[in-house]
């Protein structure tokens, strides 16, 4: 393992161990992982002072705008 300015770099053997452990955890998990964009939670849902104002002069939280859900990306 090498420590560098941009993170940890594993050897090929170290990467194999990490992949093996991740796959074991996913196999043992009691849930079905889903990375579909509509099912991912919003990490930054709180209002921000940088959010624009809506027509009613209230903060329009751009993280809750749903215009993308009307488009077909699947």
VOBA-1610 file (N, C-alpha, C; in pm, whole numbers, padded with zeros to 5 digits, always signed):
BEGIN
Unk+00085-00117+00000Unk+00000+00000+00000Unk+00090+00123+00000Unk+00054+00219-00083Unk+00132+00342-00095Unk+00041+00460-00060Unk+00087+00547+00027Unk+00011+00667+00061Unk+00062+00780-00028Unk-00028+00842-00098Unk+00009+00949-00188Unk-00078+01070-00157Unk-00055+01178-00223Unk-00132+01300-00197Unk-00279+01286-00234Unk-00311+01200-00330Unk-00449+01191-00376Unk-00521+01067-00322Unk-00473+01006-00217Unk-00542+00893-00158Unk-00452+00773-00138Unk-00512+00657-00124Unk-00439+00533-00103Unk-00438+00455-00233Unk-00323+00408-00273Unk-00309+00327-00393Unk-00277+00185-00350Unk-00361+00089-00386Unk-00339-00049-00349Unk-00262-00121-00459Unk-00189-00224-00417Unk-00126-00311-00515Unk-00235-00393-00582Unk-00202-00465-00686Unk-00303-00548-00754Unk-00357-00652-00656Unk-00271-00706-00570Unk-00317-00804-00470Unk-00412-00737-00370Unk-00379-00617-00328Unk-00465-00544-00235Unk-00601-00513-00297Unk-00602-00475-00423Unk-00729-00449-00492Unk-00814-00574-00502Unk-00751-00689-00526Unk-00825-00816-00532Unk-00890-00848-00398Unk-00819-00821-00289Unk-00874-00846-00156Unk-00993-00756-00130Unk-00981-00628-00165Unk-01091-00533-00143Unk-01214-00575-00225Unk-01196-00610-00351Unk-01307-00653-00436Unk-01372-00778-00378Unk-01292-00873-00333Unk-01345-00996-00274Unk-01432-00966-00152Unk-01385-00877-00065Unk-01461-00842+00055Unk-01591-00769+00020Unk-01585-00679-00075Unk-01707-00606-00116Unk-01809-00704-00173Unk-01764-00796-00258Unk-01857-00894-00316Unk-01916-00984-00209Unk-01837-01022-00109Unk-01890-01103+00002Unk-01999-01029+00078Unk-01976-00903+00104Unk-02075-00823+00178Unk-02203-00809+00096Unk-02191-00786-00034Unk-02310-00773-00119Unk-02386-00905-00128Unk-02316-01017-00131Unk-02383-01147-00135Unk-02458-01175-00006Unk-02404-01132+00108Unk-02465-01158+00238Unk-02571-01054+00275Unk-02582-00949+00199Unk-02674-00839+00233Unk-02819-00886+00228Unk-02899-00828+00316Unk-03041-00862+00325Unk-03124-00759+00248Unk-03073-00710+00138Unk-03141-00611+00055Unk-03091-00624-00087Unk-03168-00570-00178Unk-03130-00569-00318Unk-03075-00431-00352Unk-02947-00420-00383Unk-02892-00289-00417Unk-02950-00238-00549Unk-02979-00109-00554Unk-03032-00049-00675Unk-02968+00088-00692Unk-02901+00108-00803Unk-02838+00237-00831Unk-02913+00314-00938Unk-03040+00279-00960Unk-03120+00353-01056Unk-03131+00496-01008Unk-03118+00591-01096Unk-03110+00732-01055Unk-03234+00781-00982Unk-03349+00723-01008Unk-03471+00767-00939Unk-03480+00713-00797Unk-03407+00607-00766Unk-03417+00547-00633Unk-03311+00598-00536Unk-03214+00676-00584Unk-03108+00726-00497Unk-03160+00842-00411Unk-03121+00845-00283Unk-03166+00955-00197Unk-03095+01085-00232Unk-03158+01193-00198Unk-03101+01325-00220Unk-03013+01358-00100Unk-02883+01371-00122Unk-02790+01394-00012Unk-02791+01539+00037Unk-02827+01631-00049Unk-02820+01772-00014Unk-02957+01837-00032Unk-03056+01786+00037Unk-03192+01832+00022Unk-03226+01958+00100Unk-03137+02001+00189Unk-03168+02119+00269Unk-03161+02246+00185Unk-03233+02348+00229Unk-03231+02476+00158Unk-03092+02538+00167Unk-03057+02612+00066Unk-02928+02678+00059Unk-02949+02826+00032Unk-02863+02910+00084Unk-02875+03053+00052Unk-02850+03081-00096Unk-02800+02983-00170Unk-02772+03000-00312Unk-02888+02954-00400Unk-02992+02895-00338Unk-03110+02855-00415Unk-03182+02980-00465Unk-03238+02976-00585Unk-03309+03093-00638Unk-03445+03110-00570Unk-03502+03226-00588Unk-03636+03253-00536Unk-03739+03213-00641Unk-03847+03153-00594Unk-03955+03114-00683Unk-04048+03230-00710Unk-04155+03207-00788Unk-04250+03314-00820Unk-04318+03373-00697Unk-04329+03293-00590Unk-04394+03341-00468Unk-04294+03405-00371Unk-04172+03435-00420Unk-04065+03497-00342Unk-04013+03407-00230Unk-04044+03278-00234Unk-03989+03183-00138Unk-03874+03109-00205Unk-03783+03056-00123Unk-03668+02983-00176Unk-03715+02861-00254Unk-03664+02847-00374Unk-03695+02731-00458Unk-03577+02635-00446Unk-03596+02528-00370Unk-03490+02431-00349Unk-03470+02352-00478Unk-03360+02376-00547Unk-03338+02313-00677Unk-03320+02163-00668Unk-03287+02112-00550Unk-03272+01967-00536Unk-03406+01895-00537Unk-03515+01970-00521Unk-03647+01906-00521Unk-03722+01927-00654Unk-03657+01993-00750Unk-03720+02014-00881Unk-03726+01879-00952Unk-03842+01847-01008Unk-03862+01715-01066Unk-03872+01715-01218Unk-03818+01817-01285Unk-03832+01822-01430Unk-03762+01704-01498Unk-03658+01650-01438Unk-03588+01537-01500Unk-03672+01410-01500Unk-03762+01397-01403Unk-03842+01275-01394Unk-03942+01264-01507Unk-03968+01375-01575Unk-04062+01368-01688Unk-03992+01327-01816Unk-03861+01325-01815Unk-03785+01285-01933Unk-03751+01137-01923Unk-03740+01071-02036Unk-03709+00928-02038Unk-03557+00908-02045Unk-03498+00855-01938Unk-03356+00824-01934Unk-03332+00675-01920Unk-03437+00596-01905Unk-03419+00454-01877Unk-03383+00375-01999
//
